[in-house]
Amino acid sequence: STENAGILDYTAEVELWTRAGHIKIELKRGINIREFERLLAEYIL
């Protein structure tokens, strides 16, 4: 699932906990977070 703080978000953080460890990704303004989420679900999860 995704969470946001509203329309004033300029950056987003993604944190993944996997068997390989903890991964933290910072996404910059302008990224299509829904597309990122779709790609993550399709190729990684």
mmJSON file of the N, C-alpha and C atoms, coordinates in Angstrom:
{"data_MODEL":{"atom_site":{
"group_PDB":["ATOM","ATOM","ATOM","ATOM","ATOM","ATOM","ATOM","ATOM","ATOM","ATOM","ATOM","ATOM","ATOM","ATOM","ATOM","ATOM","ATOM","ATOM","ATOM","ATOM","ATOM","ATOM","ATOM","ATOM","ATOM","ATOM","ATOM","ATOM","ATOM","ATOM","ATOM","ATOM","ATOM","ATOM","ATOM","ATOM","ATOM","ATOM","ATOM","ATOM","ATOM","ATOM","ATOM","ATOM","ATOM","ATOM","ATOM","ATOM","ATOM","ATOM","ATOM","ATOM","ATOM","ATOM","ATOM","ATOM","ATOM","ATOM","ATOM","ATOM","ATOM","ATOM","ATOM","ATOM","ATOM","ATOM","ATOM","ATOM","ATOM","ATOM","ATOM","ATOM","ATOM","ATOM","ATOM","ATOM","ATOM","ATOM","ATOM","ATOM","ATOM","ATOM","ATOM","ATOM","ATOM","ATOM","ATOM","ATOM","ATOM","ATOM","ATOM","ATOM","ATOM","ATOM","ATOM","ATOM","ATOM","ATOM","ATOM","ATOM","ATOM","ATOM","ATOM","ATOM","ATOM","ATOM","ATOM","ATOM","ATOM","ATOM","ATOM","ATOM","ATOM","ATOM","ATOM","ATOM","ATOM","ATOM","ATOM","ATOM","ATOM","ATOM","ATOM","ATOM","ATOM","ATOM","ATOM","ATOM","ATOM","ATOM","ATOM","ATOM","ATOM","ATOM","ATOM"],
"id":[1,2,3,4,5,6,7,8,9,10,11,12,13,14,15,16,17,18,19,20,21,22,23,24,25,26,27,28,29,30,31,32,33,34,35,36,37,38,39,40,41,42,43,44,45,46,47,48,49,50,51,52,53,54,55,56,57,58,59,60,61,62,63,64,65,66,67,68,69,70,71,72,73,74,75,76,77,78,79,80,81,82,83,84,85,86,87,88,89,90,91,92,93,94,95,96,97,98,99,100,101,102,103,104,105,106,107,108,109,110,111,112,113,114,115,116,117,118,119,120,121,122,123,124,125,126,127,128,129,130,131,132,133,134,135],
"type_symbol":["N","C","C","N","C","C","N","C","C","N","C","C","N","C","C","N","C","C","N","C","C","N","C","C","N","C","C","N","C","C","N","C","C","N","C","C","N","C","C","N","C","C","N","C","C","N","C","C","N","C","C","N","C","C","N","C","C","N","C","C","N","C","C","N","C","C","N","C","C","N","C","C","N","C","C","N","C","C","N","C","C","N","C","C","N","C","C","N","C","C","N","C","C","N","C","C","N","C","C","N","C","C","N","C","C","N","C","C","N","C","C","N","C","C","N","C","C","N","C","C","N","C","C","N","C","C","N","C","C","N","C","C","N","C","C"],
"label_atom_id":["N","CA","C","N","CA","C","N","CA","C","N","CA","C","N","CA","C","N","CA","C","N","CA","C","N","CA","C","N","CA","C","N","CA","C","N","CA","C","N","CA","C","N","CA","C","N","CA","C","N","CA","C","N","CA","C","N","CA","C","N","CA","C","N","CA","C","N","CA","C","N","CA","C","N","CA","C","N","CA","C","N","CA","C","N","CA","C","N","CA","C","N","CA","C","N","CA","C","N","CA","C","N","CA","C","N","CA","C","N","CA","C","N","CA","C","N","CA","C","N","CA","C","N","CA","C","N","CA","C","N","CA","C","N","CA","C","N","CA","C","N","CA","C","N","CA","C","N","CA","C","N","CA","C","N","CA","C"],
"label_alt_id":[null,null,null,null,null,null,null,null,null,null,null,null,null,null,null,null,null,null,null,null,null,null,null,null,null,null,null,null,null,null,null,null,null,null,null,null,null,null,null,null,null,null,null,null,null,null,null,null,null,null,null,null,null,null,null,null,null,null,null,null,null,null,null,null,null,null,null,null,null,null,null,null,null,null,null,null,null,null,null,null,null,null,null,null,null,null,null,null,null,null,null,null,null,null,null,null,null,null,null,null,null,null,null,null,null,null,null,null,null,null,null,null,null,null,null,null,null,null,null,null,null,null,null,null,null,null,null,null,null,null,null,null,null,null,null],
"label_comp_id":["SER","SER","SER","THR","THR","THR","GLU","GLU","GLU","ASN","ASN","ASN","ALA","ALA","ALA","GLY","GLY","GLY","ILE","ILE","ILE","LEU","LEU","LEU","ASP","ASP","ASP","TYR","TYR","TYR","THR","THR","THR","ALA","ALA","ALA","GLU","GLU","GLU","VAL","VAL","VAL","GLU","GLU","GLU","LEU","LEU","LEU","TRP","TRP","TRP","THR","THR","THR","ARG","ARG","ARG","ALA","ALA","ALA","GLY","GLY","GLY","HIS","HIS","HIS","ILE","ILE","ILE","LYS","LYS","LYS","ILE","ILE","ILE","GLU","GLU","GLU","LEU","LEU","LEU","LYS","LYS","LYS","ARG","ARG","ARG","GLY","GLY","GLY","ILE","ILE","ILE","ASN","ASN","ASN","ILE","ILE","ILE","ARG","ARG","ARG","GLU","GLU","GLU","PHE","PHE","PHE","GLU","GLU","GLU","ARG","ARG","ARG","LEU","LEU","LEU","LEU","LEU","LEU","ALA","ALA","ALA","GLU","GLU","GLU","TYR","TYR","TYR","ILE","ILE","ILE","LEU","LEU","LEU"],
"label_asym_id":["A","A","A","A","A","A","A","A","A","A","A","A","A","A","A","A","A","A","A","A","A","A","A","A","A","A","A","A","A","A","A","A","A","A","A","A","A","A","A","A","A","A","A","A","A","A","A","A","A","A","A","A","A","A","A","A","A","A","A","A","A","A","A","A","A","A","A","A","A","A","A","A","A","A","A","A","A","A","A","A","A","A","A","A","A","A","A","A","A","A","A","A","A","A","A","A","A","A","A","A","A","A","A","A","A","A","A","A","A","A","A","A","A","A","A","A","A","A","A","A","A","A","A","A","A","A","A","A","A","A","A","A","A","A","A"],
"label_entity_id":["1","1","1","1","1","1","1","1","1","1","1","1","1","1","1","1","1","1","1","1","1","1","1","1","1","1","1","1","1","1","1","1","1","1","1","1","1","1","1","1","1","1","1","1","1","1","1","1","1","1","1","1","1","1","1","1","1","1","1","1","1","1","1","1","1","1","1","1","1","1","1","1","1","1","1","1","1","1","1","1","1","1","1","1","1","1","1","1","1","1","1","1","1","1","1","1","1","1","1","1","1","1","1","1","1","1","1","1","1","1","1","1","1","1","1","1","1","1","1","1","1","1","1","1","1","1","1","1","1","1","1","1","1","1","1"],
"label_seq_id":[1,1,1,2,2,2,3,3,3,4,4,4,5,5,5,6,6,6,7,7,7,8,8,8,9,9,9,10,10,10,11,11,11,12,12,12,13,13,13,14,14,14,15,15,15,16,16,16,17,17,17,18,18,18,19,19,19,20,20,20,21,21,21,22,22,22,23,23,23,24,24,24,25,25,25,26,26,26,27,27,27,28,28,28,29,29,29,30,30,30,31,31,31,32,32,32,33,33,33,34,34,34,35,35,35,36,36,36,37,37,37,38,38,38,39,39,39,40,40,40,41,41,41,42,42,42,43,43,43,44,44,44,45,45,45],
"pdbx_PDB_ins_code":[null,null,null,null,null,null,null,null,null,null,null,null,null,null,null,null,null,null,null,null,null,null,null,null,null,null,null,null,null,null,null,null,null,null,null,null,null,null,null,null,null,null,null,null,null,null,null,null,null,null,null,null,null,null,null,null,null,null,null,null,null,null,null,null,null,null,null,null,null,null,null,null,null,null,null,null,null,null,null,null,null,null,null,null,null,null,null,null,null,null,null,null,null,null,null,null,null,null,null,null,null,null,null,null,null,null,null,null,null,null,null,null,null,null,null,null,null,null,null,null,null,null,null,null,null,null,null,null,null,null,null,null,null,null,null],
"Cartn_x":[0.845,0.0,0.881,0.314,1.055,0.387,1.193,0.703,1.342,0.622,1.227,0.724,1.427,1.075,0.201,-0.244,-1.083,-0.406,-0.961,-0.477,0.833,1.333,2.555,3.813,3.675,4.846,5.759,7.041,8.013,8.948,9.051,9.848,9.043,9.442,8.792,9.873,9.604,10.521,9.839,10.605,10.141,11.07,10.493,11.296,10.806,11.739,11.436,12.215,11.544,12.218,12.144,13.298,13.366,14.278,14.338,15.272,16.71,16.954,18.304,18.642,17.65,17.897,16.916,17.224,16.382,16.873,15.951,16.278,15.464,16.126,15.444,15.738,14.68,14.801,14.104,14.773,14.146,13.767,12.501,11.991,11.817,12.216,12.167,10.836,10.615,9.407,9.258,8.045,7.764,7.655,8.069,7.954,6.487,6.098,4.747,4.747,4.319,4.399,3.514,2.393,1.512,2.192,2.902,3.635,4.782,5.486,6.556,5.997,4.869,4.23,3.825,3.298,2.898,4.104,5.202,6.413,6.986,6.978,7.462,6.645,5.337,4.464,4.649,4.811,4.918,6.237,7.352,8.659,9.365,8.992,9.743,8.933,7.699,6.908,6.34],
"Cartn_y":[-1.188,0.0,1.238,2.354,3.607,4.574,5.424,6.48,7.777,8.889,10.183,11.209,12.325,13.385,14.442,14.207,15.17,15.703,16.761,17.276,18.045,18.298,19.071,18.215,16.892,16.016,16.331,16.526,16.749,15.563,14.756,13.535,12.417,11.209,10.047,9.048,8.281,7.22,5.879,4.927,3.554,2.714,1.933,1.031,-0.385,-1.269,-2.673,-3.517,-4.469,-5.414,-6.767,-7.298,-8.562,-9.529,-10.732,-11.709,-11.248,-10.472,-9.963,-8.759,-8.177,-7.034,-5.904,-4.78,-3.584,-2.684,-2.247,-1.37,-0.096,1.049,2.341,3.142,3.589,4.326,5.669,6.751,8.072,8.445,8.746,9.127,10.636,11.241,12.698,13.158,14.444,15.064,14.739,14.491,14.239,12.768,11.872,10.449,10.03,9.155,8.611,7.463,7.752,6.762,5.559,5.748,4.617,3.684,4.244,3.425,2.689,3.373,2.731,1.563,1.772,0.723,-0.456,-0.162,-1.224,-2.054,-1.368,-2.077,-2.915,-2.376,-3.109,-4.385,-4.26,-5.421,-6.448,-5.974,-6.884,-7.641,-6.964,-7.577,-8.054,-7.529,-7.881,-8.707,-8.346,-9.043,-10.319],
"Cartn_z":[0.0,0.0,0.0,-0.389,-0.376,0.584,1.167,2.049,1.603,1.773,1.486,2.48,2.545,3.482,2.826,1.62,0.921,-0.326,-0.862,-2.141,-2.03,-0.824,-0.67,-0.6,-0.783,-0.777,-1.955,-1.686,-2.757,-2.904,-1.878,-1.935,-1.296,-1.572,-0.979,-0.616,0.4,0.798,0.609,0.144,0.024,0.874,1.769,2.59,2.362,2.063,1.83,2.825,3.43,4.304,3.611,3.255,2.533,3.279,2.791,3.365,3.202,2.148,1.886,2.757,3.406,4.269,4.033,4.613,4.552,3.423,2.576,1.456,1.606,1.522,1.622,0.357,-0.319,-1.568,-1.403,-1.796,-1.781,-3.204,-3.404,-4.713,-4.748,-5.829,-5.968,-6.562,-6.479,-7.013,-8.497,-8.914,-10.316,-10.676,-9.781,-10.088,-9.994,-10.868,-10.838,-9.834,-8.611,-7.539,-7.813,-8.473,-8.802,-9.809,-10.771,-11.741,-11.053,-10.151,-9.393,-8.589,-7.931,-7.142,-8.028,-9.214,-10.135,-10.576,-10.926,-11.343,-10.21,-9.026,-7.863,-7.658,-7.724,-7.538,-8.652,-9.867,-11.005,-11.046,-10.764,-10.976,-9.718,-8.576,-7.377,-6.396,-6.204,-5.19,-5.673],
"occupancy":[1.0,1.0,1.0,1.0,1.0,1.0,1.0,1.0,1.0,1.0,1.0,1.0,1.0,1.0,1.0,1.0,1.0,1.0,1.0,1.0,1.0,1.0,1.0,1.0,1.0,1.0,1.0,1.0,1.0,1.0,1.0,1.0,1.0,1.0,1.0,1.0,1.0,1.0,1.0,1.0,1.0,1.0,1.0,1.0,1.0,1.0,1.0,1.0,1.0,1.0,1.0,1.0,1.0,1.0,1.0,1.0,1.0,1.0,1.0,1.0,1.0,1.0,1.0,1.0,1.0,1.0,1.0,1.0,1.0,1.0,1.0,1.0,1.0,1.0,1.0,1.0,1.0,1.0,1.0,1.0,1.0,1.0,1.0,1.0,1.0,1.0,1.0,1.0,1.0,1.0,1.0,1.0,1.0,1.0,1.0,1.0,1.0,1.0,1.0,1.0,1.0,1.0,1.0,1.0,1.0,1.0,1.0,1.0,1.0,1.0,1.0,1.0,1.0,1.0,1.0,1.0,1.0,1.0,1.0,1.0,1.0,1.0,1.0,1.0,1.0,1.0,1.0,1.0,1.0,1.0,1.0,1.0,1.0,1.0,1.0],
"B_iso_or_equiv":[0.0,0.0,0.0,0.0,0.0,0.0,0.0,0.0,0.0,0.0,0.0,0.0,0.0,0.0,0.0,0.0,0.0,0.0,0.0,0.0,0.0,0.0,0.0,0.0,0.0,0.0,0.0,0.0,0.0,0.0,0.0,0.0,0.0,0.0,0.0,0.0,0.0,0.0,0.0,0.0,0.0,0.0,0.0,0.0,0.0,0.0,0.0,0.0,0.0,0.0,0.0,0.0,0.0,0.0,0.0,0.0,0.0,0.0,0.0,0.0,0.0,0.0,0.0,0.0,0.0,0.0,0.0,0.0,0.0,0.0,0.0,0.0,0.0,0.0,0.0,0.0,0.0,0.0,0.0,0.0,0.0,0.0,0.0,0.0,0.0,0.0,0.0,0.0,0.0,0.0,0.0,0.0,0.0,0.0,0.0,0.0,0.0,0.0,0.0,0.0,0.0,0.0,0.0,0.0,0.0,0.0,0.0,0.0,0.0,0.0,0.0,0.0,0.0,0.0,0.0,0.0,0.0,0.0,0.0,0.0,0.0,0.0,0.0,0.0,0.0,0.0,0.0,0.0,0.0,0.0,0.0,0.0,0.0,0.0,0.0],
"pdbx_formal_charge":[null,null,null,null,null,null,null,null,null,null,null,null,null,null,null,null,null,null,null,null,null,null,null,null,null,null,null,null,null,null,null,null,null,null,null,null,null,null,null,null,null,null,null,null,null,null,null,null,null,null,null,null,null,null,null,null,null,null,null,null,null,null,null,null,null,null,null,null,null,null,null,null,null,null,null,null,null,null,null,null,null,null,null,null,null,null,null,null,null,null,null,null,null,null,null,null,null,null,null,null,null,null,null,null,null,null,null,null,null,null,null,null,null,null,null,null,null,null,null,null,null,null,null,null,null,null,null,null,null,null,null,null,null,null,null],
"auth_seq_id":[1,1,1,2,2,2,3,3,3,4,4,4,5,5,5,6,6,6,7,7,7,8,8,8,9,9,9,10,10,10,11,11,11,12,12,12,13,13,13,14,14,14,15,15,15,16,16,16,17,17,17,18,18,18,19,19,19,20,20,20,21,21,21,22,22,22,23,23,23,24,24,24,25,25,25,26,26,26,27,27,27,28,28,28,29,29,29,30,30,30,31,31,31,32,32,32,33,33,33,34,34,34,35,35,35,36,36,36,37,37,37,38,38,38,39,39,39,40,40,40,41,41,41,42,42,42,43,43,43,44,44,44,45,45,45],
"auth_comp_id":["SER","SER","SER","THR","THR","THR","GLU","GLU","GLU","ASN","ASN","ASN","ALA","ALA","ALA","GLY","GLY","GLY","ILE","ILE","ILE","LEU","LEU","LEU","ASP","ASP","ASP","TYR","TYR","TYR","THR","THR","THR","ALA","ALA","ALA","GLU","GLU","GLU","VAL","VAL","VAL","GLU","GLU","GLU","LEU","LEU","LEU","TRP","TRP","TRP","THR","THR","THR","ARG","ARG","ARG","ALA","ALA","ALA","GLY","GLY","GLY","HIS","HIS","HIS","ILE","ILE","ILE","LYS","LYS","LYS","ILE","ILE","ILE","GLU","GLU","GLU","LEU","LEU","LEU","LYS","LYS","LYS","ARG","ARG","ARG","GLY","GLY","GLY","ILE","ILE","ILE","ASN","ASN","ASN","ILE","ILE","ILE","ARG","ARG","ARG","GLU","GLU","GLU","PHE","PHE","PHE","GLU","GLU","GLU","ARG","ARG","ARG","LEU","LEU","LEU","LEU","LEU","LEU","ALA","ALA","ALA","GLU","GLU","GLU","TYR","TYR","TYR","ILE","ILE","ILE","LEU","LEU","LEU"],
"auth_asym_id":["A","A","A","A","A","A","A","A","A","A","A","A","A","A","A","A","A","A","A","A","A","A","A","A","A","A","A","A","A","A","A","A","A","A","A","A","A","A","A","A","A","A","A","A","A","A","A","A","A","A","A","A","A","A","A","A","A","A","A","A","A","A","A","A","A","A","A","A","A","A","A","A","A","A","A","A","A","A","A","A","A","A","A","A","A","A","A","A","A","A","A","A","A","A","A","A","A","A","A","A","A","A","A","A","A","A","A","A","A","A","A","A","A","A","A","A","A","A","A","A","A","A","A","A","A","A","A","A","A","A","A","A","A","A","A"],
"auth_atom_id":["N","CA","C","N","CA","C","N","CA","C","N","CA","C","N","CA","C","N","CA","C","N","CA","C","N","CA","C","N","CA","C","N","CA","C","N","CA","C","N","CA","C","N","CA","C","N","CA","C","N","CA","C","N","CA","C","N","CA","C","N","CA","C","N","CA","C","N","CA","C","N","CA","C","N","CA","C","N","CA","C","N","CA","C","N","CA","C","N","CA","C","N","CA","C","N","CA","C","N","CA","C","N","CA","C","N","CA","C","N","CA","C","N","CA","C","N","CA","C","N","CA","C","N","CA","C","N","CA","C","N","CA","C","N","CA","C","N","CA","C","N","CA","C","N","CA","C","N","CA","C","N","CA","C","N","CA","C"],
"pdbx_PDB_model_num":[1,1,1,1,1,1,1,1,1,1,1,1,1,1,1,1,1,1,1,1,1,1,1,1,1,1,1,1,1,1,1,1,1,1,1,1,1,1,1,1,1,1,1,1,1,1,1,1,1,1,1,1,1,1,1,1,1,1,1,1,1,1,1,1,1,1,1,1,1,1,1,1,1,1,1,1,1,1,1,1,1,1,1,1,1,1,1,1,1,1,1,1,1,1,1,1,1,1,1,1,1,1,1,1,1,1,1,1,1,1,1,1,1,1,1,1,1,1,1,1,1,1,1,1,1,1,1,1,1,1,1,1,1,1,1]
}}}
